[in-house]
């Protein structure tokens, strides 16, 4: 198995010191993870080597999304997701299921049917209930955390409802605010032991305000009072060096969610910056090369300092396989490994952060 230079890992006999991210994080009861392209596991040796030696929890980047598992109505294709789960089990990794209700990556048969009126809102609700029930049941006992509901709250540039939900969100628009609680109930019934999370971005002050955090906090607090089975909050952690980052606000917001009795997970961490091109992804500013590992470090340390934070997941393995260049023109360099799958300064920075905190108990964090 090919592993990039300077990335240490334990030999099978355990004689070598294991300085992998997963091993160091485990010493404080924290799982360290990545989003995984299931098609590369087992076929790309370098990619597979990084995933299996460095990470103790994996998220299906696309393999569990609705368009992937049910491309035709009533016809399921679980192969890619099943392969990822089997790989995780073989390598002692937990799995984060991503995602059950989201407005993106829906199958065309669903969006077309809703668009032309052949699927009514009542039918749409039944279709969603069946989807959630079928998918969670299929993976019952194999998923540690589910991102049950994803990105339904309004950002500062979007139109919020009175409760802070995005009035233009596909699901809220057609099924109303009550659908959020219902999806959590359906998922819990299908697998009572899985941790059920609400997952979103800009919910810990990343956009320079705390409005979205407050909306999610208030809404989730109300759900908990109603007895809705929501176990935690997934704070995505997508950062951009051009905007700066209020690490104190971020940590305080994570702690506020934790104080509600919720578990917290950093679910999609990356720190992007401007680069020369999408292929090489060399930062155009030398300052950004310092800012990127610094902001990654602040993301991790904020999680480490909140005892309810149970996992820290980076959204992708290496820059050459990142979503960033295709989404943010002129930007990239967002992950821990470069386009050649070599560890960057951000990798060694997080490695050092984990070493520093190794052995410090994080009682109540779970794993």
C-alpha positions in Angstrom: 0.0 0.0 0.0 1.5 3.3 -1.0 1.5 6.0 1.7 2.9 9.5 1.1 6.3 10.3 2.5 6.4 11.8 6.0 3.1 10.3 7.0 3.8 7.9 9.8 1.6 5.0 10.8 1.9 1.9 12.9 3.2 -1.4 11.7 0.9 -4.4 12.1 2.9 -5.6 15.0 2.5 -2.3 16.7 6.2 -1.7 17.3 6.3 1.7 15.5 4.9 4.8 17.1 1.6 5.7 15.4 1.5 9.4 14.7 -1.4 9.2 12.2 -4.2 11.6 12.8 -6.6 8.8 13.7 -4.2 7.4 16.4 -3.4 10.7 17.9 -7.0 11.8 18.0 -8.1 8.5 19.6 -5.9 9.4 22.7 -8.4 12.1 23.6 -11.6 10.1 22.6 -12.0 12.0 19.3 -12.5 10.4 15.9 -10.7 12.1 13.0 -12.3 11.6 9.6 -12.6 12.5 5.9 -15.2 12.5 3.2 -14.5 9.6 0.8 -15.0 9.0 -2.9 -16.2 5.4 -2.8 -15.1 4.7 -6.4 -11.4 5.3 -5.4 -11.3 2.9 -2.5 -9.3 -0.1 -3.4 -8.6 1.1 -6.9 -6.4 4.1 -6.1 -3.7 2.7 -3.8 -2.3 6.1 -2.7 -5.8 7.4 -2.0 -6.8 4.2 -0.2 -3.6 4.3 1.9 -4.3 7.8 3.2 -7.9 7.0 4.0 -7.2 3.8 5.9 -4.1 4.9 7.8 -5.0 8.5 8.7 -8.8 8.5 9.4 -11.0 6.7 11.9 -14.3 7.9 10.6 -15.4 8.2 7.0 -18.3 10.1 5.3 -19.8 9.0 2.0 -19.1 12.0 -0.1 -21.8 11.2 -2.6 -22.5 7.4 -2.4 -25.4 7.8 0.0 -27.1 10.8 -1.5 -30.5 10.2 -3.0 -29.6 10.5 -6.6 -26.9 7.8 -6.1 -29.0 5.3 -4.2 -32.3 5.6 -6.1 -31.6 6.8 -9.6 -35.0 5.4 -10.8 -38.0 5.5 -8.6 -38.3 2.3 -6.5 -35.0 0.9 -7.9 -32.1 1.1 -5.4 -28.4 0.8 -6.1 -26.6 0.3 -2.8 -23.3 -1.0 -4.3 -21.0 2.0 -3.9 -22.3 2.8 -0.4 -22.1 -0.9 0.7 -18.5 -1.1 -0.6 -17.6 2.0 1.5 -19.2 0.5 4.6 -17.4 -2.8 4.2 -14.1 -1.1 3.7 -14.7 1.0 6.9 -15.6 -2.1 8.9 -12.4 -3.9 7.6 -10.3 -0.9 8.7 -11.8 -0.2 12.0 -13.5 3.0 10.9 -16.9 4.4 11.9 -19.2 5.7 9.2 -21.1 9.0 8.9 -24.2 8.7 6.6 -24.6 11.7 4.4 -27.4 12.8 3.8 -31.1 11.9 4.1 -33.0 15.2 3.4 -31.2 17.9 1.3 -32.3 20.1 -1.6 -29.4 19.1 -3.8 -28.5 15.9 -5.6 -32.1 14.7 -5.8 -33.0 12.2 -8.5 -34.4 13.7 -11.7 -37.5 11.6 -11.5 -38.4 13.3 -8.2 -37.6 16.9 -9.2 -39.3 16.5 -12.6 -42.4 15.0 -11.0 -42.7 17.8 -8.4 -42.1 20.4 -11.1 -44.7 19.2 -13.5 -47.3 18.4 -10.8 -47.4 14.7 -11.3 -46.1 14.3 -7.7 -48.3 16.2 -5.3 -47.1 17.5 -1.9 -48.9 14.7 -0.1 -47.2 12.2 -2.4 -43.8 13.9 -1.9 -44.1 13.5 1.9 -44.8 9.8 1.5 -41.9 9.4 -0.9 -39.5 11.2 1.5 -40.7 9.0 4.4 -40.2 5.9 2.4 -36.7 7.0 1.3 -35.6 7.9 4.8 -37.0 4.6 6.2 -35.5 2.4 3.4 -32.1 4.0 3.5 -31.7 4.0 7.3 -33.1 0.5 7.5 -30.6 -0.8 4.9 -27.7 0.5 6.9 -29.1 -0.2 10.3 -26.4 -0.9 12.9 -23.6 0.2 10.4 -23.9 4.0 10.6 -22.5 5.9 13.6 -23.9 9.3 12.7 -26.5 10.3 10.1 -26.7 13.8 8.6 -30.5 13.6 8.7 -31.4 17.1 7.6 -28.9 19.2 5.7 -28.8 22.9 5.1 -32.4 24.1 5.5 -31.7 27.3 7.3 -31.4 30.7 5.6 -28.0 32.4 5.2 -27.7 36.2 5.6 -28.2 36.6 1.9 -31.4 34.4 1.7 -35.0 34.9 2.7 -35.8 33.4 6.1 -39.1 32.4 7.5 -40.0 33.6 11.0 -38.3 30.5 12.4 -35.1 31.1 10.4 -35.7 28.3 7.9 -35.0 29.1 4.3 -38.4 29.9 2.7 -37.0 28.9 -0.7 -35.7 25.5 0.4 -37.2 22.7 -1.7 -38.5 20.7 1.2 -39.6 23.6 3.4 -41.4 25.2 0.4 -43.4 22.0 -0.3 -43.8 20.4 3.1 -43.4 23.1 5.7 -41.3 23.5 8.8 -42.8 20.4 10.5 -41.0 18.1 8.0 -37.7 18.6 9.9 -39.1 17.0 13.1 -40.8 14.2 11.1 -37.6 13.2 9.3 -35.8 12.8 12.6 -38.6 10.7 13.9 -38.6 8.5 10.8 -34.9 8.0 11.0 -34.9 7.2 14.7 -37.7 4.6 14.2 -35.6 2.9 11.5 -32.4 2.8 13.6 -32.8 3.8 17.2 -29.1 3.5 17.9 -27.7 5.8 15.2 -26.8 9.3 16.2 -29.0 11.7 14.3 -27.5 15.1 13.4 -28.6 18.4 11.8 -25.8 19.5 9.5 -25.2 23.0 8.1 -22.6 25.7 7.3 -22.2 29.3 8.8 -23.9 28.1 12.0 -20.9 29.0 14.2 -20.3 32.6 13.1 -18.2 31.9 9.9 -20.1 34.5 7.9 -19.3 37.3 10.3 -22.7 37.2 12.1 -24.3 34.9 14.6 -27.8 35.2 13.1 -27.9 31.7 11.5 -26.4 30.1 14.7 -29.1 31.7 16.8 -31.9 30.5 14.4 -30.6 26.9 14.5 -30.0 27.0 18.2 -33.6 28.3 19.0 -35.2 25.8 16.5 -33.3 22.8 17.8 -33.9 23.8 21.4 -37.6 23.8 20.6 -37.4 20.4 18.9 -35.6 18.9 22.0 -38.4 20.2 24.2 -40.9 18.5 21.9 -39.0 15.2 22.3 -37.8 15.1 18.7 -34.9 12.6 18.6 -32.2 14.9 17.4 -28.8 13.9 19.0 -26.4 16.5 17.6 -25.3 19.3 15.4 -22.9 19.0 12.4 -21.0 22.2 12.0 -19.5 22.0 8.5 -16.5 24.3 9.0 -15.9 25.5 5.4 -13.5 28.5 5.7 -11.9 30.9 3.2 -8.7 32.8 4.2 -9.9 36.0 2.6 -12.7 36.4 5.2 -10.9 35.7 8.4 -12.2 33.5 11.2 -13.5 34.3 14.7 -12.3 31.2 16.5 -13.6 32.3 19.9 -17.2 32.7 18.5 -16.9 29.4 16.8 -15.9 27.6 20.0 -18.6 29.4 22.0 -21.3 28.4 19.5 -20.1 24.7 19.6 -20.3 24.9 23.3 -23.7 26.4 23.3 -25.0 23.5 21.2 -23.3 21.1 23.6 -24.9 22.8 26.6 -28.3 21.9 25.1 -27.4 18.3 25.7 -26.4 17.8 22.0 -23.3 16.1 20.6 -21.3 18.2 18.2 -19.3 17.2 15.1 -17.2 19.2 12.7 -18.3 17.5 9.5 -16.9 19.1 6.4 -13.8 21.1 7.3 -11.6 22.8 4.6 -9.8 26.1 4.3 -9.7 27.5 0.8 -7.6 30.3 -0.7 -6.8 31.9 -4.0 -4.5 29.7 -6.2 -2.7 29.9 -9.5 -4.9 27.4 -11.3 -7.2 24.5 -10.6 -4.6 21.9 -11.5 -1.6 22.8 -9.5 -3.4 24.8 -6.7 -0.4 26.8 -5.6 -1.5 29.7 -3.4 -1.1 33.1 -5.0 -0.3 34.8 -1.6 2.5 33.6 0.7 0.4 34.9 3.6 -2.3 32.4 2.7 0.2 29.5 3.2 0.4 30.6 6.8 -3.3 31.4 7.2 -4.5 28.0 5.9 -2.9 25.8 8.5 -3.6 28.4 11.2 -7.3 28.4 10.5 -7.4 24.6 10.3 -5.7 24.5 13.7 -8.3 26.9 15.1 -11.1 24.6 13.8 -9.6 21.6 15.4 -8.7 23.2 18.7 -12.3 24.6 19.0 -13.6 21.0 18.7 -11.0 19.7 21.2 -12.0 22.3 23.8 -15.7 21.3 23.6 -16.1 18.0 25.4 -19.3 17.2 23.4 -17.4 17.4 20.1 -17.1 13.7 19.1 -15.5 13.9 15.6 -13.6 16.2 13.3 -14.0 15.4 9.5 -12.1 17.1 6.6 -14.2 17.3 3.4 -11.9 15.4 1.1 -8.6 13.6 1.0 -6.4 15.8 -1.2 -6.6 19.0 -3.2 -6.7 17.2 -6.5 -10.0 15.6 -5.6 -11.6 18.6 -3.9 -15.0 20.2 -4.6 -13.5 23.7 -4.1 -12.0 24.5 -7.6 -15.2 23.6 -9.3 -17.4 25.6 -7.0 -15.3 28.7 -6.2 -13.6 30.1 -9.2 -9.9 30.8 -8.7 -9.8 29.1 -5.3 -8.4 25.8 -4.0 -5.7 24.4 -1.7 -8.3 23.6 0.9 -7.3 20.2 2.3 -4.5 18.5 4.3 -2.8 16.8 1.3 -1.8 18.5 -1.9 -2.6 17.6 -5.5 0.3 15.0 -5.4 -1.2 13.5 -2.2 1.7 14.8 -0.1 1.0 16.1 3.4 1.0 19.9 3.7 1.8 22.2 6.5 -1.8 22.0 7.6 -1.3 18.2 8.1 1.7 18.6 10.4 0.0 21.5 12.3 -3.0 19.4 13.1 -0.7 16.4 13.9 1.1 18.6 16.5 -2.2 19.9 17.9 -3.4 16.3 18.4 0.0 15.3 20.0 -0.3 18.2 22.4 -3.8 17.2 23.6 -3.1 13.4 23.5 -4.1 11.8 26.8 -6.1 14.7 28.0 -9.5 13.1 28.9 -12.6 14.4 27.2 -15.2 12.8 29.4 -18.6 12.5 28.0 -17.5 12.9 24.4 -18.2 9.3 23.3 -16.5 7.6 20.4 
